[in-house]
Amino acid sequence: MLYYFKSIYSACVVIRVILMPLSFGEMYTSLLNVKQAINVERQLIDHLETYIEHESERLEDIKRFYAKVSDLHSEVYSGPSAAMANPLVAFTLIKRLQSEWLNLIYSDEAQENTQDFRSGYEEVEKEGSLPKLEDLQGAAKGLMRLQDVYALQVGGLVRGHFQRITDGNPIDIYSPTVSVPLSGDDCFLVGKVAYELEDYYHSVQWLEESVRLFRGAGGEWSPENEGTLEDALDHLAFSHFKTGNISYALSLSQELLNHDPMNGRVLKNVQKYERLLVDSPPLLSTDTGLKRPNTTYLRTRNTYERLCRTQGTQPTHYENPRLFCDYFNNDNPGLLLQPIRREVLSLQPYVVLYHSFITDSEAESIRELAQTGLRRSVVASGEEQATAEYRISKSAWLKETAHPIIGRLDQRIALLTSLNVQPPYAEYLQVVNYGIGGHYEPHFDHATSASSPLFRLNTGNRVATFMIYLSTVDAGGSTAFIHANFSVPVLENAALFWWNLHRNGQGDGDTLHAGCPVLVGDKWVANKWIHEYGQEFQRRCSPNPEE
C-alpha cells in the first residue's frame, strides 16, 4: 500500500488576519502558544540577568566595606592603644558607626533592585503572555492522558523516556531527541492536580515519584525540600487510603508524624487508620495493586486506546484484497495530466487517503494565516457550543478571501470529490492546532441531533469530511476509526476523505472516529466539511462500491 511509503461555527463568523496579542488563558490547548511562551521566558531571563547584575554590584560594595572594616580591626584596632588616641582614627570609627553602618543596613538599593525585577515581570504579565493556573492544570492532565492512552510508565516519564511495560520489561515506544527529567516538585504538581480531581489512581503514581525524588537517592529527608516533602507525603497517604491501601497510608502518616509530632491532623489520621486496621485486618491475599477506574462516558475506550497505540499498523485490516492504490483523476479534465495518488483505506465506511494533496509551502501558508485567529475548539452542546475536556485544541476559520491558496484548495477538493464546496454548501476551512496531549475523543462529524448548531446554515447535515494533514508529528496523533477498527497515522501533506451519511441521509455509525493524543510533535490539520444541500447534481455515483 502507498500508505506505507511513510508509515460550527456560526455562519456570521469572519476571520480577520491582523496582528493582535494572543490570549494565553488556554495556552496548553495549542502547541503554537506553548512555543510562543519560549519568547516570554526569554524576556524574563533578561530581567533576571539585569537583577543579578545590580545585586552583584551591590554585594561587591558590601564586600569592599566588610574588607575595609575587617582590615582596620586586624591591623589598627588590635594594635597599641595609642592608635585610638589619634583623633583621625577615632573620627572614622564614630563616623562609620553613626553613618556608614546605617546606610548599609537601611539601604533601599536591594528593595529597588527587587522592585525593578518585579516590575519587569508584571509588565510581561499585563501583556497576557503568561500561563494561568488553568494552563498548568491542563498541561498536567495532558501528561496523565498520554500516560493512559499509550500505557506509559510514570517512572519512565520522570526520567524523560516514553516507555511501556511489555513482557515485564520497559520498552521505549519513542526516543525523543530532546527531553528533560522531571523534578520532585514537577511530579507533586501533577499528582496534586489528580488529587484535587479525586483521581487517586493517578495521584498515587505521581506522588510516589515525587516522594522518591524529594527523599533523594539515600532515602533521607533533605532540608531544602522539607516543606514540599511533607505535602507530598500527606497527599500520598490520603490517596492510598482512598484506594483502600490503609496499611501503607498508616506507614506514610507515621513517617510524617515522626518528623512533625505536633501535627494534630496527621495524628488523628494515624489513629483513624489504626482503628480501621484493627476492625478490618487486611487479608494476606488482598490485591493492593492500583486499578484504573472504569469509564462511564467513553464506552469505546479500550478500542480507542488500542488503535491509538498501534498508530496505523493493522495488517489484518489492510490485507483486504478489495483495498487498492491507484493514480486517481476522477475522470476530470483538470486532473488528467496530474492525477493524485489515492489509497482506499476502508470500504465501510468508505475512507480514502490522498497522498501529497498539498505542498509544503501551501501547508506553511495556511498555518500562518490561521495563527492570529486561533481560539479554543468547541463542540456542540445542545443548541449551543462549548469547550470540552474531550477536545483539546485551538481552531480558526479561513474564508476564501483570506488568501488565494484557500480558493485553490477548495477547487482541488471539488475536482477530487465532484462536490460543491462553496459556502453555504460547505463550511469555511477550519484549521486546528493541537495542544499538550491534544486530542479529540471518539465523535461523529455529522450532527446526531436535530437541535445541532450545524443546521444553522440551512444546508442540511455534513455529508462528507475532507481532512488535510498540515504537518507531521514524531509520535501519536493518529486518526482512529473506532467501529471500522483501523487508524491512520499523521502523514504530512496528505488528506483523508470519507462520507458521513448514507444515501438516505442517515448518519453512518461506522464513521465514529477520534484524533488520538499527540505524544510528541506539533499537529496541524485543516477540515473542510461539506453539507447535503447543493450536492444534488455534483455528487455522481458514490465511489464506494458498497453503496
FENLINSUL-V292678 format. One record per backbone hydrogen bond with DSSP energy under -1.0 kcal/mol. NH is the residue of the N-H (numbers start at 1). CO is the residue of the C=O. E is the energy in kcal/mol with one decimal. If there is no record, write none. Layout:
NH;CO;E + NH;CO;E
//
This chain:
4;1;-1.3 + 5;2;-2.5 + 6;3;-1.1 + 13;10;-1.9 + 18;16;-1.4 + 24;128;-1.1 + 27;24;-1.4 + 29;26;-1.7 + 30;27;-1.7 + 31;434;-2.3 + 34;30;-1.5 + 35;31;-2.5 + 36;32;-2.1 + 37;33;-1.3 + 38;35;-1.4 + 40;36;-1.1 + 41;37;-2.2 + 42;38;-1.8 + 43;39;-1.6 + 44;40;-1.6 + 45;41;-2.4 + 46;42;-2.0 + 47;43;-2.0 + 48;44;-2.5 + 49;45;-2.6 + 50;46;-2.1 + 51;47;-2.2 + 52;48;-2.7 + 53;49;-2.3 + 54;50;-2.4 + 55;51;-2.6 + 56;52;-2.7 + 57;53;-2.1 + 58;54;-2.1 + 59;55;-2.7 + 60;56;-2.2 + 61;57;-1.9 + 62;58;-1.9 + 63;59;-2.5 + 64;60;-2.3 + 65;61;-2.1 + 66;62;-2.6 + 67;63;-2.7 + 68;64;-2.4 + 69;65;-2.5 + 70;66;-2.7 + 71;67;-2.3 + 72;68;-1.9 + 73;69;-2.0 + 74;70;-2.0 + 75;71;-2.6 + 76;72;-2.2 + 77;72;-2.7 + 79;76;-1.3 + 83;80;-2.1 + 84;81;-1.1 + 85;82;-1.0 + 86;83;-1.2 + 90;86;-2.2 + 91;87;-2.6 + 92;88;-2.2 + 93;89;-1.7 + 94;90;-2.3 + 95;91;-2.9 + 96;92;-2.2 + 97;93;-2.4 + 98;94;-2.3 + 99;95;-2.4 + 100;95;-1.0 + 101;96;-2.9 + 103;99;-2.7 + 104;100;-2.1 + 105;101;-3.0 + 106;102;-3.0 + 112;108;-2.9 + 113;109;-2.6 + 114;110;-2.3 + 115;111;-2.6 + 116;112;-2.5 + 117;113;-2.1 + 118;114;-2.6 + 119;115;-2.6 + 120;116;-1.9 + 121;117;-1.8 + 122;118;-2.6 + 123;119;-2.1 + 124;120;-1.7 + 125;121;-2.3 + 126;122;-2.3 + 128;125;-1.7 + 129;124;-1.2 + 136;132;-1.7 + 137;133;-2.5 + 138;134;-2.8 + 139;135;-2.6 + 140;136;-1.9 + 141;137;-2.5 + 142;138;-1.9 + 143;139;-1.8 + 144;140;-1.9 + 145;141;-2.3 + 146;142;-2.3 + 147;143;-2.3 + 148;144;-2.0 + 149;145;-2.8 + 150;146;-2.0 + 152;147;-1.6 + 153;163;-2.3 + 157;153;-2.1 + 158;154;-2.5 + 159;155;-1.1 + 160;157;-1.5 + 161;156;-3.3 + 164;171;-2.4 + 166;169;-3.1 + 169;166;-1.8 + 171;164;-2.8 + 173;162;-2.6 + 174;162;-1.1 + 182;158;-2.8 + 187;183;-2.3 + 188;184;-2.2 + 189;185;-2.1 + 190;186;-1.9 + 191;187;-2.7 + 192;188;-2.6 + 193;189;-2.3 + 194;190;-2.0 + 195;191;-2.5 + 196;192;-2.7 + 197;193;-1.0 + 198;195;-1.8 + 199;194;-3.1 + 200;198;-1.0 + 203;199;-2.1 + 204;200;-2.0 + 206;202;-2.3 + 207;203;-2.6 + 208;204;-2.1 + 209;205;-1.4 + 210;206;-1.9 + 211;207;-2.8 + 212;208;-2.2 + 213;209;-2.3 + 214;210;-2.5 + 215;211;-2.3 + 216;212;-1.1 + 219;216;-1.8 + 225;222;-1.6 + 226;223;-1.2 + 229;225;-3.0 + 230;226;-2.1 + 231;227;-1.9 + 232;228;-2.5 + 233;229;-2.8 + 234;230;-2.5 + 235;231;-2.7 + 236;232;-2.6 + 237;233;-2.7 + 238;234;-1.8 + 239;235;-2.1 + 240;236;-2.4 + 241;237;-2.0 + 242;238;-2.3 + 243;239;-1.3 + 244;241;-1.2 + 245;240;-2.5 + 246;244;-1.5 + 249;245;-1.8 + 250;246;-2.5 + 251;247;-2.1 + 252;248;-2.5 + 253;249;-2.1 + 254;250;-2.4 + 255;251;-1.9 + 256;252;-2.2 + 257;253;-2.5 + 258;254;-2.3 + 259;255;-1.2 + 260;256;-1.8 + 263;260;-1.9 + 264;262;-1.3 + 267;263;-2.0 + 268;264;-2.1 + 269;265;-1.8 + 270;266;-2.6 + 271;267;-2.3 + 272;268;-2.3 + 273;269;-2.9 + 274;270;-2.4 + 275;271;-2.0 + 276;272;-2.2 + 277;273;-2.2 + 278;274;-1.8 + 279;275;-2.7 + 280;276;-2.5 + 286;283;-1.5 + 301;298;-1.4 + 304;300;-2.8 + 305;301;-2.8 + 306;302;-2.1 + 307;303;-2.5 + 308;304;-1.9 + 309;305;-2.2 + 310;306;-1.8 + 311;307;-1.1 + 313;310;-1.3 + 314;312;-1.3 + 318;314;-1.9 + 319;315;-1.4 + 320;317;-1.2 + 323;320;-1.7 + 326;342;-2.3 + 328;340;-3.3 + 332;329;-2.3 + 335;332;-2.2 + 340;328;-2.5 + 342;326;-3.2 + 343;353;-2.3 + 344;324;-2.6 + 345;351;-2.1 + 346;351;-1.5 + 351;346;-1.9 + 352;497;-2.6 + 353;343;-2.9 + 354;495;-3.4 + 355;341;-2.3 + 357;493;-1.6 + 358;493;-1.7 + 363;359;-2.3 + 364;360;-2.4 + 365;361;-2.2 + 366;362;-2.3 + 367;363;-2.2 + 368;364;-2.3 + 369;365;-2.5 + 370;366;-1.8 + 371;367;-1.0 + 373;370;-1.3 + 374;371;-1.1 + 375;395;-2.2 + 377;393;-2.4 + 379;386;-2.9 + 381;384;-3.3 + 384;381;-1.8 + 386;379;-2.4 + 391;388;-1.5 + 392;439;-2.2 + 394;433;-2.5 + 395;375;-3.2 + 396;431;-2.2 + 398;429;-2.8 + 402;399;-1.8 + 406;403;-1.4 + 408;404;-2.0 + 409;405;-2.3 + 410;406;-2.2 + 411;407;-2.2 + 412;408;-2.2 + 413;409;-2.6 + 414;410;-2.3 + 415;411;-2.1 + 416;412;-1.8 + 417;413;-2.3 + 418;414;-2.5 + 425;422;-1.9 + 427;529;-2.7 + 429;398;-1.5 + 430;527;-2.6 + 431;396;-3.2 + 432;525;-3.2 + 433;394;-2.9 + 434;523;-2.0 + 436;28;-2.4 + 438;435;-2.3 + 440;515;-2.4 + 441;390;-2.5 + 443;513;-2.6 + 452;449;-1.7 + 455;452;-1.6 + 456;453;-1.9 + 457;454;-1.0 + 458;455;-1.5 + 463;530;-2.0 + 464;530;-1.7 + 465;498;-2.6 + 466;528;-1.9 + 467;496;-2.8 + 468;526;-3.3 + 469;494;-2.8 + 470;524;-2.2 + 474;520;-1.4 + 475;520;-2.2 + 477;517;-1.8 + 479;488;-2.9 + 480;514;-2.3 + 481;486;-3.1 + 482;512;-1.7 + 486;481;-1.6 + 488;479;-2.7 + 493;469;-1.9 + 494;491;-2.2 + 495;354;-2.1 + 496;467;-3.2 + 497;352;-2.4 + 498;465;-1.9 + 500;463;-2.7 + 501;463;-1.2 + 502;506;-3.3 + 505;502;-2.0 + 508;500;-2.9 + 511;508;-1.9 + 512;509;-1.3 + 513;443;-2.3 + 514;480;-1.9 + 515;440;-2.7 + 516;478;-3.2 + 518;438;-1.6 + 519;475;-1.2 + 520;475;-1.9 + 525;432;-2.0 + 526;468;-2.3 + 527;430;-3.2 + 528;466;-2.3 + 530;464;-2.2 + 531;425;-2.8 + 532;461;-1.8 + 533;459;-2.1 + 535;532;-1.3 + 539;535;-2.3 + 540;538;-1.1 + 547;544;-1.9
//
